[in-house]
Amino acid sequence: MIEFYGSSETSFISWQFVENGKKTAAVGKLFPHTQVEFDDNHSIIVKSPYLYSGYLNQASPQSWTTDDLGTIKRTLSIYLVDVLTLLNTGLTKFFQKKLSNL
Protein backbone atom coordinates (compact mmCIF):
# COMPACT_ATOMS: atom_id res chain seq x y z
CA MET A 1 0.00 0.00 0.00
CA ILE A 2 1.21 3.51 -0.77
CA GLU A 3 0.27 6.50 1.36
CA PHE A 4 0.56 10.02 0.06
CA TYR A 5 0.59 13.38 1.80
CA GLY A 6 -0.86 16.50 0.24
CA SER A 7 -3.87 18.81 0.18
CA SER A 8 -6.33 20.29 -2.27
CA GLU A 9 -4.02 23.24 -2.91
CA THR A 10 -0.73 21.35 -3.07
CA SER A 11 -1.84 18.05 -4.58
CA PHE A 12 0.94 15.51 -4.06
CA ILE A 13 3.81 16.45 -1.72
CA SER A 14 5.25 13.12 -0.58
CA TRP A 15 4.64 9.38 -0.61
CA GLN A 16 5.74 6.21 1.17
CA PHE A 17 5.18 2.46 1.17
CA VAL A 18 3.35 1.35 4.32
CA GLU A 19 3.23 -2.45 3.91
CA ASN A 20 5.53 -2.97 6.90
CA GLY A 21 3.80 -0.44 9.10
CA LYS A 22 3.75 3.32 9.15
CA LYS A 23 6.50 5.29 10.84
CA THR A 24 5.00 7.66 13.37
CA ALA A 25 4.65 11.17 11.89
CA ALA A 26 6.54 10.23 8.71
CA VAL A 27 4.88 11.23 5.46
CA GLY A 28 7.53 9.88 3.13
CA LYS A 29 9.78 11.10 0.35
CA LEU A 30 9.03 14.06 -1.88
CA PHE A 31 7.44 13.58 -5.29
CA PRO A 32 9.70 14.45 -8.24
CA HIS A 33 10.14 18.19 -8.86
CA THR A 34 8.65 19.02 -5.45
CA GLN A 35 10.57 21.18 -2.99
CA VAL A 36 9.75 22.05 0.59
CA GLU A 37 11.07 24.75 2.87
CA PHE A 38 10.17 25.63 6.42
CA ASP A 39 9.50 29.05 7.88
CA ASP A 40 10.58 30.11 11.38
CA ASN A 41 7.55 28.31 12.87
CA HIS A 42 8.28 25.08 10.90
CA SER A 43 5.26 25.60 8.63
CA ILE A 44 5.74 23.60 5.43
CA ILE A 45 6.16 25.73 2.29
CA VAL A 46 5.68 23.74 -0.92
CA LYS A 47 6.99 24.58 -4.40
CA SER A 48 5.77 22.12 -6.97
CA PRO A 49 4.46 21.77 -10.52
CA TYR A 50 1.48 20.01 -8.92
CA LEU A 51 0.15 23.13 -7.12
CA TYR A 52 -3.43 24.07 -7.91
CA SER A 53 -4.04 26.73 -10.56
CA GLY A 54 -5.35 29.31 -8.08
CA TYR A 55 -8.66 30.51 -6.79
CA LEU A 56 -11.14 32.26 -9.08
CA ASN A 57 -9.79 35.59 -10.38
CA GLN A 58 -6.40 35.06 -8.71
CA ALA A 59 -3.02 34.22 -10.21
CA SER A 60 -1.57 30.72 -9.89
CA PRO A 61 0.58 30.49 -6.75
CA GLN A 62 4.33 29.93 -7.03
CA SER A 63 4.38 28.26 -3.60
CA TRP A 64 1.92 27.27 -0.88
CA THR A 65 2.33 27.42 2.90
CA THR A 66 0.42 24.60 4.60
CA ASP A 67 -1.12 24.68 8.07
CA ASP A 68 1.04 21.66 8.95
CA LEU A 69 4.35 21.89 10.75
CA GLY A 70 7.26 19.67 9.76
CA THR A 71 10.92 18.93 9.31
CA ILE A 72 13.12 16.78 7.05
CA LYS A 73 15.34 14.07 8.51
CA ARG A 74 18.63 12.81 7.09
CA THR A 75 16.76 10.10 5.20
CA LEU A 76 15.21 12.90 3.13
CA SER A 77 11.82 11.87 4.44
CA ILE A 78 9.48 14.59 5.58
CA TYR A 79 8.10 14.36 9.12
CA LEU A 80 5.10 16.20 10.46
CA VAL A 81 5.78 17.92 13.75
CA ASP A 82 2.18 19.01 14.20
CA VAL A 83 -1.00 19.16 12.17
CA LEU A 84 -3.34 22.05 12.82
CA THR A 85 -6.67 20.27 13.03
CA LEU A 86 -9.50 22.30 11.55
CA LEU A 87 -13.10 21.90 12.66
CA ASN A 88 -15.41 23.27 9.97
CA THR A 89 -18.93 23.98 11.20
CA GLY A 90 -20.30 25.55 8.04
CA LEU A 91 -19.55 29.25 8.09
CA THR A 92 -17.21 29.11 11.08
CA LYS A 93 -13.83 27.38 11.20
CA PHE A 94 -12.02 26.53 14.43
CA PHE A 95 -8.44 25.33 14.83
CA GLN A 96 -8.06 22.68 17.53
CA LYS A 97 -5.11 24.45 19.17
CA LYS A 98 -7.09 27.67 19.54
CA LEU A 99 -10.03 25.79 21.06
CA SER A 100 -7.80 24.12 23.64
CA ASN A 101 -6.60 27.57 24.75
CA LEU A 102 -10.17 28.77 25.52
C-alpha positions as CSV (number, residue, x, y, z in Angstrom):
1,M,0.0,0.0,0.0
2,I,1.2,3.5,-0.8
3,E,0.3,6.5,1.4
4,F,0.6,10.0,0.1
5,Y,0.6,13.4,1.8
6,G,-0.9,16.5,0.2
7,S,-3.9,18.8,0.2
8,S,-6.3,20.3,-2.3
9,E,-4.0,23.2,-2.9
10,T,-0.7,21.3,-3.1
11,S,-1.8,18.0,-4.6
12,F,0.9,15.5,-4.1
13,I,3.8,16.5,-1.7
14,S,5.2,13.1,-0.6
15,W,4.6,9.4,-0.6
16,Q,5.7,6.2,1.2
17,F,5.2,2.5,1.2
18,V,3.4,1.3,4.3
19,E,3.2,-2.4,3.9
20,N,5.5,-3.0,6.9
21,G,3.8,-0.4,9.1
22,K,3.7,3.3,9.1
23,K,6.5,5.3,10.8
24,T,5.0,7.7,13.4
25,A,4.7,11.2,11.9
26,A,6.5,10.2,8.7
27,V,4.9,11.2,5.5
28,G,7.5,9.9,3.1
29,K,9.8,11.1,0.3
30,L,9.0,14.1,-1.9
31,F,7.4,13.6,-5.3
32,P,9.7,14.5,-8.2
33,H,10.1,18.2,-8.9
34,T,8.6,19.0,-5.4
35,Q,10.6,21.2,-3.0
36,V,9.7,22.0,0.6
37,E,11.1,24.7,2.9
38,F,10.2,25.6,6.4
39,D,9.5,29.1,7.9
40,D,10.6,30.1,11.4
41,N,7.5,28.3,12.9
42,H,8.3,25.1,10.9
43,S,5.3,25.6,8.6
44,I,5.7,23.6,5.4
45,I,6.2,25.7,2.3
46,V,5.7,23.7,-0.9
47,K,7.0,24.6,-4.4
48,S,5.8,22.1,-7.0
49,P,4.5,21.8,-10.5
50,Y,1.5,20.0,-8.9
51,L,0.1,23.1,-7.1
52,Y,-3.4,24.1,-7.9
53,S,-4.0,26.7,-10.6
54,G,-5.3,29.3,-8.1
55,Y,-8.7,30.5,-6.8
56,L,-11.1,32.3,-9.1
57,N,-9.8,35.6,-10.4
58,Q,-6.4,35.1,-8.7
59,A,-3.0,34.2,-10.2
60,S,-1.6,30.7,-9.9
61,P,0.6,30.5,-6.8
62,Q,4.3,29.9,-7.0
63,S,4.4,28.3,-3.6
64,W,1.9,27.3,-0.9
65,T,2.3,27.4,2.9
66,T,0.4,24.6,4.6
67,D,-1.1,24.7,8.1
68,D,1.0,21.7,8.9
69,L,4.4,21.9,10.7
70,G,7.3,19.7,9.8
71,T,10.9,18.9,9.3
72,I,13.1,16.8,7.0
73,K,15.3,14.1,8.5
74,R,18.6,12.8,7.1
75,T,16.8,10.1,5.2
76,L,15.2,12.9,3.1
77,S,11.8,11.9,4.4
78,I,9.5,14.6,5.6
79,Y,8.1,14.4,9.1
80,L,5.1,16.2,10.5
81,V,5.8,17.9,13.7
82,D,2.2,19.0,14.2
83,V,-1.0,19.2,12.2
84,L,-3.3,22.0,12.8
85,T,-6.7,20.3,13.0
86,L,-9.5,22.3,11.5
87,L,-13.1,21.9,12.7
88,N,-15.4,23.3,10.0
89,T,-18.9,24.0,11.2
90,G,-20.3,25.5,8.0
91,L,-19.5,29.3,8.1
92,T,-17.2,29.1,11.1
93,K,-13.8,27.4,11.2
94,F,-12.0,26.5,14.4
95,F,-8.4,25.3,14.8
96,Q,-8.1,22.7,17.5
97,K,-5.1,24.5,19.2
98,K,-7.1,27.7,19.5
99,L,-10.0,25.8,21.1
100,S,-7.8,24.1,23.6
101,N,-6.6,27.6,24.8
102,L,-10.2,28.8,25.5
